[in-house]
Amino acid sequence: MDKKRWQSLIFVVVCVGILAFFLMAPESTTPRMPRDGDHGGRRKDPTPCLSCHPPGVLPEDHTLEDGSVPTGKFKCYFCHKLEDAS
């Protein structure tokens, strides 16, 4: 086989391997948020969440060392997605 065929074969094998990796991934276990007026829109600020979900009742791994909630890419909406519209 010439070099071009080997490259194509390796490319196809790598693509199939990546596809198999993603197909074997487990289902998401993070609870989804209800699609209602309180949770409906994407919020940039987590303070409205804290009125019902204060840091004291959140799991340990959901708060920072000082007891505050994370912001930025670690906010609630990063892991807890809204329920599907149905």
GUVEXVEX-592022 format. One record per atom (N, C-alpha, C, O, CB): residue in one letter; atom name; x, y, z. Coordinates in steps of 0.02 Angstrom, whole numbers, plus 50000, padded with zeros to 5 digits. Each point is the difference from the previous one (the first is absolute). Glycine has a CB too. Layout:
# GUVEXVEX-592022
+--------+------+-------+-------+-------+
: drenke : nuvo :    xx :    yy :    zz :
+--------+------+-------+-------+-------+
:      A :   CA :     X :     Y :     Z :
...
+--------+------+-------+-------+-------+
# end
This chain:
# GUVEXVEX-592022
+--------+------+-------+-------+-------+
: drenke : nuvo :    xx :    yy :    zz :
+--------+------+-------+-------+-------+
:      M :    N : 50042 : 49941 : 50000 :
:      M :   CA : 49958 : 50059 : 50000 :
:      M :    C : 50044 : 50062 : 50000 :
:      M :    O : 50053 : 50002 : 50031 :
:      M :   CB : 49855 : 49936 : 50030 :
:      D :    N : 50069 : 50112 : 49905 :
:      D :   CA : 50038 : 50061 : 49998 :
:      D :    C : 49986 : 50042 : 50063 :
:      D :    O : 49955 : 49985 : 50039 :
:      D :   CB : 50044 : 50013 : 49834 :
:      K :    N : 50039 : 50055 : 50135 :
:      K :   CA : 49997 : 50042 : 50060 :
:      K :    C : 49931 : 50032 : 50009 :
:      K :    O : 49976 : 50005 : 50056 :
:      K :   CB : 50146 : 50017 : 49932 :
:      K :    N : 49848 : 49999 : 49958 :
:      K :   CA : 49934 : 50034 : 50003 :
:      K :    C : 49946 : 49952 : 50028 :
:      K :    O : 49958 : 50021 : 50039 :
:      K :   CB : 50076 : 50052 : 49863 :
:      R :    N : 49967 : 49865 : 50078 :
:      R :   CA : 49951 : 49951 : 50024 :
:      R :    C : 50010 : 49987 : 50074 :
:      R :    O : 49951 : 49995 : 50037 :
:      R :   CB : 50044 : 49953 : 49850 :
:      W :    N : 50068 : 50047 : 50136 :
:      W :   CA : 50013 : 49990 : 50071 :
:      W :    C : 49974 : 50059 : 50041 :
:      W :    O : 49971 : 49990 : 50053 :
:      W :   CB : 50129 : 49941 : 49918 :
:      Q :    N : 49911 : 50129 : 50005 :
:      Q :   CA : 49975 : 50059 : 50035 :
:      Q :    C : 49924 : 49999 : 50004 :
:      Q :    O : 49971 : 50014 : 50053 :
:      Q :   CB : 50129 : 50052 : 49907 :
:      S :    N : 49868 : 49916 : 49986 :
:      S :   CA : 49926 : 49997 : 50000 :
:      S :    C : 49975 : 49946 : 50047 :
:      S :    O : 49952 : 50011 : 50036 :
:      S :   CB : 50047 : 50031 : 49846 :
:      L :    N : 50033 : 49901 : 50118 :
:      L :   CA : 49981 : 49945 : 50044 :
:      L :    C : 50008 : 50020 : 50074 :
:      L :    O : 49956 : 49987 : 50041 :
:      L :   CB : 50077 : 49930 : 49870 :
:      I :    N : 50023 : 50113 : 50105 :
:      I :   CA : 50012 : 50023 : 50069 :
:      I :    C : 49948 : 50052 : 50020 :
:      I :    O : 49975 : 49999 : 50056 :
:      I :   CB : 50150 : 49978 : 49931 :
:      F :    N : 49859 : 50069 : 49968 :
:      F :   CA : 49950 : 50052 : 50014 :
:      F :    C : 49932 : 49968 : 50015 :
:      F :    O : 49966 : 50019 : 50048 :
:      F :   CB : 50096 : 50061 : 49878 :
:      V :    N : 49918 : 49872 : 50034 :
:      V :   CA : 49935 : 49967 : 50010 :
:      V :    C : 50000 : 49962 : 50066 :
:      V :    O : 49950 : 50002 : 50037 :
:      V :   CB : 50035 : 49987 : 49838 :
:      V :    N : 50069 : 49976 : 50142 :
:      V :   CA : 50004 : 49962 : 50062 :
:      V :    C : 49996 : 50048 : 50060 :
:      V :    O : 49966 : 49985 : 50049 :
:      V :   CB : 50103 : 49926 : 49894 :
:      V :    N : 49966 : 50145 : 50054 :
:      V :   CA : 49997 : 50049 : 50055 :
:      V :    C : 49930 : 50028 : 50006 :
:      V :    O : 49975 : 50007 : 50056 :
:      V :   CB : 50146 : 50022 : 49926 :
:      C :    N : 49846 : 49988 : 49963 :
:      C :   CA : 49931 : 50026 : 50003 :
:      C :    C : 49952 : 49949 : 50029 :
:      C :    O : 49957 : 50018 : 50041 :
:      C :   CB : 50068 : 50053 : 49859 :
:      V :    N : 49981 : 49867 : 50081 :
:      V :   CA : 49957 : 49947 : 50028 :
:      V :    C : 50013 : 49992 : 50075 :
:      V :    O : 49954 : 49990 : 50039 :
:      V :   CB : 50044 : 49950 : 49848 :
:      G :    N : 50065 : 50064 : 50133 :
:      G :   CA : 50017 : 49995 : 50071 :
:      G :    C : 49970 : 50057 : 50040 :
:      G :    O : 49974 : 49989 : 50055 :
:      G :   CB : 50132 : 49954 : 49914 :
:      I :    N : 49897 : 50117 : 50006 :
:      I :   CA : 49970 : 50058 : 50034 :
:      I :    C : 49925 : 49993 : 50004 :
:      I :    O : 49970 : 50013 : 50052 :
:      I :   CB : 50124 : 50060 : 49909 :
:      L :    N : 49875 : 49906 : 49985 :
:      L :   CA : 49927 : 49990 : 50000 :
:      L :    C : 49980 : 49946 : 50050 :
:      L :    O : 49951 : 50009 : 50037 :
:      L :   CB : 50045 : 50025 : 49842 :
:      A :    N : 50041 : 49911 : 50124 :
:      A :   CA : 49985 : 49947 : 50048 :
:      A :    C : 50008 : 50025 : 50072 :
:      A :    O : 49960 : 49982 : 50043 :
:      A :   CB : 50078 : 49932 : 49874 :
:      F :    N : 50013 : 50127 : 50095 :
:      F :   CA : 50011 : 50029 : 50067 :
:      F :    C : 49939 : 50041 : 50021 :
:      F :    O : 49976 : 49992 : 50057 :
:      F :   CB : 50148 : 50010 : 49923 :
:      F :    N : 49850 : 50041 : 49977 :
:      F :   CA : 49943 : 50042 : 50017 :
:      F :    C : 49936 : 49959 : 50007 :
:      F :    O : 49957 : 50017 : 50041 :
:      F :   CB : 50098 : 50078 : 49900 :
:      L :    N : 49936 : 49854 : 50019 :
:      L :   CA : 49940 : 49958 : 50005 :
:      L :    C : 49998 : 49958 : 50063 :
:      L :    O : 49946 : 49982 : 50023 :
:      L :   CB : 50051 : 50015 : 49853 :
:      M :    N : 50061 : 49989 : 50153 :
:      M :   CA : 50003 : 49960 : 50061 :
:      M :    C : 49995 : 50043 : 50063 :
:      M :    O : 50000 : 49973 : 50056 :
:      M :   CB : 50070 : 49943 : 49883 :
:      A :    N : 49927 : 50149 : 50054 :
:      A :   CA : 49996 : 50045 : 50058 :
:      A :    C : 49936 : 49987 : 50040 :
:      A :    O : 49948 : 49987 : 49970 :
:      A :   CB : 50120 : 50100 : 49968 :
:      P :    N : 49936 : 49917 : 50128 :
:      P :   CA : 49940 : 49989 : 50040 :
:      P :    C : 49951 : 50058 : 49994 :
:      P :    O : 50018 : 50055 : 49979 :
:      P :   CB : 50050 : 49877 : 50101 :
:      E :    N : 49870 : 50055 : 49938 :
:      E :   CA : 49949 : 50052 : 49999 :
:      E :    C : 50015 : 50051 : 50054 :
:      E :    O : 50032 : 49984 : 50050 :
:      E :   CB : 49883 : 49935 : 49906 :
:      S :    N : 50062 : 50141 : 50034 :
:      S :   CA : 50010 : 50053 : 50050 :
:      S :    C : 49960 : 49984 : 50063 :
:      S :    O : 49943 : 49979 : 49996 :
:      S :   CB : 50075 : 50105 : 49912 :
:      T :    N : 50013 : 49925 : 50150 :
:      T :   CA : 49967 : 49986 : 50063 :
:      T :    C : 49983 : 50063 : 50039 :
:      T :    O : 49970 : 49997 : 50053 :
:      T :   CB : 50090 : 49895 : 49950 :
:      T :    N : 49960 : 50166 : 49971 :
:      T :   CA : 49985 : 50063 : 50034 :
:      T :    C : 49926 : 50015 : 49993 :
:      T :    O : 49973 : 49999 : 49945 :
:      T :   CB : 50144 : 50043 : 50033 :
:      P :    N : 49849 : 49972 : 50079 :
:      P :   CA : 49929 : 50015 : 49995 :
:      P :    C : 49986 : 50061 : 49957 :
:      P :    O : 50037 : 50049 : 50002 :
:      P :   CB : 49948 : 49901 : 50111 :
:      R :    N : 49962 : 50046 : 49848 :
:      R :   CA : 49981 : 50056 : 49957 :
:      R :    C : 49954 : 50047 : 50039 :
:      R :    O : 49964 : 49979 : 50046 :
:      R :   CB : 50048 : 49950 : 49851 :
:      M :    N : 49990 : 50134 : 50085 :
:      M :   CA : 49957 : 50050 : 50032 :
:      M :    C : 49933 : 50003 : 49964 :
:      M :    O : 49998 : 49991 : 49939 :
:      M :   CB : 50102 : 50075 : 50097 :
:      P :    N : 49846 : 49947 : 50001 :
:      P :   CA : 49935 : 50005 : 49967 :
:      P :    C : 49998 : 50061 : 49954 :
:      P :    O : 50031 : 50051 : 50013 :
:      P :   CB : 49915 : 49891 : 50085 :
:      R :    N : 50016 : 50052 : 49849 :
:      R :   CA : 49992 : 50056 : 49953 :
:      R :    C : 49939 : 50040 : 50024 :
:      R :    O : 49943 : 49989 : 49978 :
:      R :   CB : 50109 : 49946 : 49923 :
:      D :    N : 49960 : 50112 : 50145 :
:      D :   CA : 49947 : 50042 : 50026 :
:      D :    C : 50024 : 50072 : 50004 :
:      D :    O : 50055 : 50016 : 49976 :
:      D :   CB : 49898 : 49886 : 50090 :
:      G :    N : 50007 : 50141 : 49964 :
:      G :   CA : 50018 : 50070 : 50003 :
:      G :    C : 50062 : 50015 : 50041 :
:      G :    O : 50036 : 50047 : 49986 :
:      G :   CB : 49845 : 49976 : 50002 :
:      D :    N : 50132 : 49936 : 50063 :
:      D :   CA : 50059 : 50011 : 50042 :
:      D :    C : 50065 : 49977 : 49968 :
:      D :    O : 50052 : 50030 : 50011 :
:      D :   CB : 49874 : 49958 : 50087 :
:      H :    N : 50071 : 49960 : 49862 :
:      H :   CA : 50060 : 49971 : 49971 :
:      H :    C : 50005 : 50010 : 49925 :
:      H :    O : 50050 : 49981 : 49970 :
:      H :   CB : 49948 : 49936 : 50120 :
:      G :    N : 49952 : 50114 : 49880 :
:      G :   CA : 49993 : 50001 : 49927 :
:      G :    C : 50056 : 50033 : 49961 :
:      G :    O : 50021 : 49972 : 49949 :
:      G :   CB : 49863 : 50028 : 50073 :
:      G :    N : 50139 : 50057 : 49998 :
:      G :   CA : 50051 : 50035 : 49960 :
:      G :    C : 50070 : 49987 : 50025 :
:      G :    O : 50010 : 49983 : 50058 :
:      G :   CB : 49906 : 50104 : 49917 :
:      R :    N : 50130 : 49921 : 49981 :
:      R :   CA : 50070 : 49993 : 50021 :
:      R :    C : 50019 : 50063 : 50039 :
:      R :    O : 49993 : 50055 : 49975 :
:      R :   CB : 50037 : 49872 : 49924 :
:      R :    N : 49992 : 50063 : 50161 :
:      R :   CA : 50018 : 50057 : 50043 :
:      R :    C : 50076 : 50009 : 49999 :
:      R :    O : 50038 : 49952 : 50000 :
:      R :   CB : 49860 : 50029 : 50073 :
:      K :    N : 50123 : 50081 : 49926 :
:      K :   CA : 50071 : 50015 : 50004 :
:      K :    C : 50022 : 50006 : 50073 :
:      K :    O : 50059 : 49993 : 50016 :
:      K :   CB : 49936 : 50067 : 49872 :
:      D :    N : 49957 : 49952 : 50156 :
:      D :   CA : 50014 : 50010 : 50071 :
:      D :    C : 49964 : 49946 : 50040 :
:      D :    O : 49939 : 49993 : 49995 :
:      D :   CB : 50076 : 50132 : 49987 :
:      P :    N : 50021 : 49836 : 50060 :
:      P :   CA : 49968 : 49946 : 50037 :
:      P :    C : 49962 : 50023 : 50063 :
:      P :    O : 49971 : 49959 : 50034 :
:      P :   CB : 50118 : 49968 : 49924 :
:      T :    N : 49911 : 50139 : 50057 :
:      T :   CA : 49967 : 50022 : 50062 :
:      T :    C : 49925 : 49985 : 50002 :
:      T :    O : 49976 : 49985 : 50055 :
:      T :   CB : 50109 : 50104 : 49951 :
:      P :    N : 49876 : 49912 : 49939 :
:      P :   CA : 49930 : 49980 : 50006 :
:      P :    C : 49993 : 49926 : 50020 :
:      P :    O : 49951 : 49983 : 50033 :
:      P :   CB : 50020 : 50103 : 49880 :
:      C :    N : 50076 : 49872 : 50069 :
:      C :   CA : 49997 : 49929 : 50019 :
:      C :    C : 50007 : 49993 : 50075 :
:      C :    O : 49970 : 49954 : 50030 :
:      C :   CB : 50080 : 50014 : 49859 :
:      L :    N : 49988 : 50077 : 50143 :
:      L :   CA : 50015 : 49993 : 50071 :
:      L :    C : 49940 : 50014 : 50045 :
:      L :    O : 50002 : 49983 : 50059 :
:      L :   CB : 50115 : 50049 : 49915 :
:      S :    N : 49831 : 49999 : 49999 :
:      S :   CA : 49941 : 50012 : 50042 :
:      S :    C : 49965 : 49934 : 50017 :
:      S :    O : 49973 : 49993 : 50055 :
:      S :   CB : 50013 : 50121 : 49891 :
:      C :    N : 50015 : 49838 : 50009 :
:      C :   CA : 49971 : 49934 : 50013 :
:      C :    C : 50052 : 49947 : 50017 :
:      C :    O : 49985 : 49951 : 50035 :
:      C :   CB : 49923 : 50079 : 49888 :
:      H :    N : 50153 : 49978 : 50053 :
:      H :   CA : 50054 : 49951 : 50009 :
:      H :    C : 50059 : 50034 : 50035 :
:      H :    O : 50051 : 50013 : 49968 :
:      H :   CB : 49912 : 49923 : 49928 :
:      P :    N : 50031 : 50079 : 50169 :
:      P :   CA : 50055 : 50032 : 50035 :
:      P :    C : 50062 : 49955 : 50004 :
:      P :    O : 49993 : 49939 : 50000 :
:      P :   CB : 49924 : 50127 : 50066 :
:      P :    N : 50143 : 49964 : 49936 :
:      P :   CA : 50061 : 49959 : 50002 :
:      P :    C : 50002 : 49950 : 50057 :
:      P :    O : 50035 : 49949 : 49995 :
:      P :   CB : 50023 : 50146 : 49953 :
:      G :    N : 49907 : 49918 : 50107 :
:      G :   CA : 50001 : 49954 : 50057 :
:      G :    C : 49968 : 49933 : 49986 :
:      G :    O : 50017 : 49950 : 50032 :
:      G :   CB : 49981 : 50149 : 50040 :
:      V :    N : 49956 : 49898 : 49880 :
:      V :   CA : 49966 : 49936 : 49985 :
:      V :    C : 50028 : 49966 : 49938 :
:      V :    O : 49979 : 49945 : 49983 :
:      V :   CB : 49919 : 50101 : 50071 :
:      L :    N : 50148 : 49986 : 49911 :
:      L :   CA : 50031 : 49971 : 49941 :
:      L :    C : 50052 : 49948 : 50020 :
:      L :    O : 50029 : 50005 : 50054 :
:      L :   CB : 49951 : 50101 : 49882 :
:      P :    N : 50032 : 49844 : 50023 :
:      P :   CA : 50054 : 49952 : 50015 :
:      P :    C : 50067 : 50035 : 50006 :
:      P :    O : 50010 : 50054 : 49973 :
:      P :   CB : 49926 : 49856 : 49966 :
:      E :    N : 50109 : 50059 : 50098 :
:      E :   CA : 50066 : 50029 : 50013 :
:      E :    C : 50038 : 50020 : 49937 :
:      E :    O : 50033 : 50051 : 49997 :
:      E :   CB : 49970 : 49881 : 50106 :
:      D :    N : 49991 : 50026 : 49845 :
:      D :   CA : 50038 : 50014 : 49939 :
:      D :    C : 49966 : 50053 : 49955 :
:      D :    O : 50024 : 50012 : 49945 :
:      D :   CB : 50018 : 49871 : 50061 :
:      H :    N : 49904 : 50147 : 50018 :
:      H :   CA : 49966 : 50052 : 49962 :
:      H :    C : 50017 : 50070 : 50025 :
:      H :    O : 49977 : 50049 : 49970 :
:      H :   CB : 49932 : 49870 : 50009 :
:      T :    N : 50130 : 50087 : 50075 :
:      T :   CA : 50018 : 50065 : 50026 :
:      T :    C : 50076 : 50006 : 50005 :
:      T :    O : 50036 : 49950 : 50000 :
:      T :   CB : 49856 : 50055 : 50065 :
:      L :    N : 50131 : 50057 : 49938 :
:      L :   CA : 50072 : 50013 : 50008 :
:      L :    C : 50018 : 49994 : 50074 :
:      L :    O : 49957 : 49992 : 50042 :
:      L :   CB : 50044 : 50084 : 49856 :
:      E :    N : 50063 : 49929 : 50117 :
:      E :   CA : 50024 : 49992 : 50069 :
:      E :    C : 49969 : 50052 : 50047 :
:      E :    O : 49989 : 49985 : 50059 :
:      E :   CB : 50118 : 49968 : 49896 :
:      D :    N : 49879 : 50107 : 50020 :
:      D :   CA : 49970 : 50052 : 50042 :
:      D :    C : 49924 : 49994 : 50006 :
:      D :    O : 49969 : 50041 : 50032 :
:      D :   CB : 50126 : 50033 : 49935 :
:      G :    N : 49875 : 49874 : 50002 :
:      G :   CA : 49929 : 49989 : 50004 :
:      G :    C : 49960 : 50033 : 49945 :
:      G :    O : 49939 : 49992 : 49997 :
:      G :   CB : 50076 : 49997 : 50123 :
:      S :    N : 50018 : 50049 : 49837 :
:      S :   CA : 49964 : 50033 : 49945 :
:      S :    C : 49993 : 49953 : 49941 :
:      S :    O : 50034 : 49948 : 49996 :
:      S :   CB : 50009 : 50164 : 50041 :
:      V :    N : 49913 : 49907 : 49917 :
:      V :   CA : 49990 : 49958 : 49941 :
:      V :    C : 50047 : 50022 : 49945 :
:      V :    O : 50017 : 50059 : 49995 :
:      V :   CB : 49863 : 49922 : 50036 :
:      P :    N : 50142 : 49972 : 49926 :
:      P :   CA : 50045 : 50018 : 49945 :
:      P :    C : 49965 : 50042 : 49948 :
:      P :    O : 49939 : 49997 : 49992 :
:      P :   CB : 50124 : 49898 : 50028 :
:      T :    N : 49975 : 50144 : 49945 :
:      T :   CA : 49974 : 50040 : 49944 :
:      T :    C : 50040 : 49983 : 49938 :
:      T :    O : 50043 : 49957 : 50001 :
:      T :   CB : 49921 : 50137 : 50077 :
:      G :    N : 50021 : 49941 : 49868 :
:      G :   CA : 50035 : 49988 : 49938 :
:      G :    C : 49980 : 49934 : 49969 :
:      G :    O : 49940 : 49984 : 49999 :
:      G :   CB : 50155 : 50083 : 50043 :
:      K :    N : 49953 : 49895 : 49933 :
:      K :   CA : 49984 : 49938 : 49966 :
:      K :    C : 49978 : 49945 : 50048 :
:      K :    O : 49979 : 49946 : 49978 :
:      K :   CB : 50102 : 50085 : 49933 :
:      F :    N : 49923 : 49980 : 50155 :
:      F :   CA : 49980 : 49949 : 50048 :
:      F :    C : 49932 : 50015 : 50032 :
:      F :    O : 49984 : 49970 : 50051 :
:      F :   CB : 50137 : 50010 : 49971 :
:      K :    N : 49840 : 50064 : 49948 :
:      K :   CA : 49935 : 50015 : 50028 :
:      K :    C : 49952 : 49942 : 49990 :
:      K :    O : 50015 : 49952 : 49965 :
:      K :   CB : 50004 : 50170 : 50013 :
:      C :    N : 49922 : 49881 : 50054 :
:      C :   CA : 49952 : 49945 : 50001 :
:      C :    C : 49981 : 49976 : 49930 :
:      C :    O : 49996 : 49940 : 49988 :
:      C :   CB : 49960 : 50107 : 50119 :
:      Y :    N : 50033 : 50000 : 49847 :
:      Y :   CA : 49976 : 49982 : 49934 :
:      Y :    C : 50052 : 49963 : 49957 :
:      Y :    O : 49983 : 49974 : 49947 :
:      Y :   CB : 49943 : 50125 : 50060 :
:      F :    N : 50136 : 49899 : 50016 :
:      F :   CA : 50051 : 49964 : 49963 :
:      F :    C : 49987 : 49925 : 50003 :
:      F :    O : 50008 : 49966 : 49950 :
:      F :   CB : 50075 : 50126 : 50074 :
:      C :    N : 49897 : 49882 : 50034 :
:      C :   CA : 49987 : 49929 : 50009 :
:      C :    C : 49925 : 49983 : 49999 :
:      C :    O : 49980 : 49950 : 49971 :
:      C :   CB : 50126 : 50043 : 50095 :
:      H :    N : 49854 : 50048 : 49966 :
:      H :   CA : 49928 : 49987 : 50007 :
:      H :    C : 49963 : 50033 : 49942 :
:      H :    O : 49985 : 50059 : 50002 :
:      H :   CB : 50025 : 49933 : 50124 :
:      K :    N : 49975 : 49968 : 49824 :
:      K :   CA : 49965 : 50026 : 49941 :
:      K :    C : 49925 : 49999 : 50012 :
:      K :    O : 49976 : 49966 : 50045 :
:      K :   CB : 50116 : 49992 : 49880 :
:      L :    N : 49871 : 50081 : 50035 :
:      L :   CA : 49928 : 50001 : 50005 :
:      L :    C : 49971 : 49936 : 49971 :
:      L :    O : 50030 : 49970 : 49955 :
:      L :   CB : 49969 : 50155 : 50038 :
:      E :    N : 49943 : 49855 : 50032 :
:      E :   CA : 49966 : 49942 : 49972 :
:      E :    C : 49982 : 50014 : 49927 :
:      E :    O : 49991 : 50058 : 49981 :
:      E :   CB : 49963 : 49911 : 50132 :
:      D :    N : 50042 : 49979 : 49847 :
:      D :   CA : 49980 : 50009 : 49931 :
:      D :    C : 49929 : 50025 : 49996 :
:      D :    O : 49958 : 49980 : 50039 :
:      D :   CB : 50120 : 49929 : 49926 :
:      A :    N : 49910 : 50134 : 49986 :
:      A :   CA : 49931 : 50025 : 49990 :
:      A :    C : 49958 : 49946 : 49969 :
:      A :    O : 50014 : 49976 : 49945 :
:      A :   CB : 50028 : 50142 : 50041 :
:      S :    N : 49907 : 49862 : 50050 :
:      S :   CA : 49956 : 49948 : 49972 :
:      S :    C : 49930 : 50009 : 50026 :
:      S :    O : 49955 : 49961 : 49982 :
:      S :   CB : 50140 : 49961 : 50009 :
+--------+------+-------+-------+-------+
# end
